[in-house]
Each structure stands twice: as C-alpha cells, then as structure tokens.
C-alpha cells in the first residue's frame, strides 16, 4: 500500500527479472512475503495514526527532489478512501501543497487525486466543500 519505489527503480528491477528466470523467482517469493492484503495495510495505518503519527509530516522521496510529500498527500495519490479518511480524521491537511504553489496551480490533495485519477478521493474532497481548480 505504501510503495515508495520510483518508476526508474521499478524499471531497473523489471530489467533484472527479464534477464534471468532466477531473478523472477526471487522477486515473486519476496513479493509474496512483502505484499499484504489491503485491509491489513489499513490497520497498520490506523494504528500508527492512533498512536500519534503525524499525517502532515513532510518528507522527500529523494533528497534532491523539490516536492515535499505528506502522508495525507500520499494517501490522495494511493486513492484508498478509507486510509485517506483516516488521515483526515487524525488531522491530515488536504490543503498542504507538494511544493511552492503559484496563483495558477496549487498542488494539494485535490490536485494529486485528480492527477492520478483517484475519483473516490476527488469525490470525498468535493463533498467536504473543496473545488477543483484549473491548473
């Protein structure tokens, strides 16, 4: 659920898997061990929030990146409505932006959700009174 791998990393791993059946078998074994059902992931997120995790804590995926994500913004990208709602219920701010915004574009949770086609998140934010801004 919280896959932080960038597409460049995923492409590199795909090339390794294609290069050898052994790499593909190793990859499948690791994924079977690592990937958990969505409900188990939701329980982890809600437990962390209940224990005080900050849904607005800033972080960069890569040190040199300009964008500073928050768990709330990442939740908008993931599109899991239950997780996103839990983040908001625990103080997540959907108005925080990925990076400094202009008057033409504000890269907040609505922008992230629209950009990634996360219709359930867009609908949820619209019901909360948010508007989709052109940008």
C-alpha angles and dihedrals in degrees: 000000000000098000106167096177113127119227091250089058092046090051091051091051090048090055090052092050091050091050095062138016088219091061090049091052091048090048092051092049092049093047091049088054098042104039113082131187114275093246091058089051091049090053090053092051094047091046091052090049092048089052092053108271110163112241089195099051110132122230139161120228089216124018094238095050120108096210116092111201129200126201087252093055090045089050089055089052093049092051098213102144096200092053092045092050091049090052091052093046089056095052102280110162113217090188095068111108130226091232140348107313133218129217088259100049134028112186098208131137092287091053091048093048093048092045091053097040094246097158096173091057093046090051092048093050092047090052087053088058100263119143128214107244120206112242 
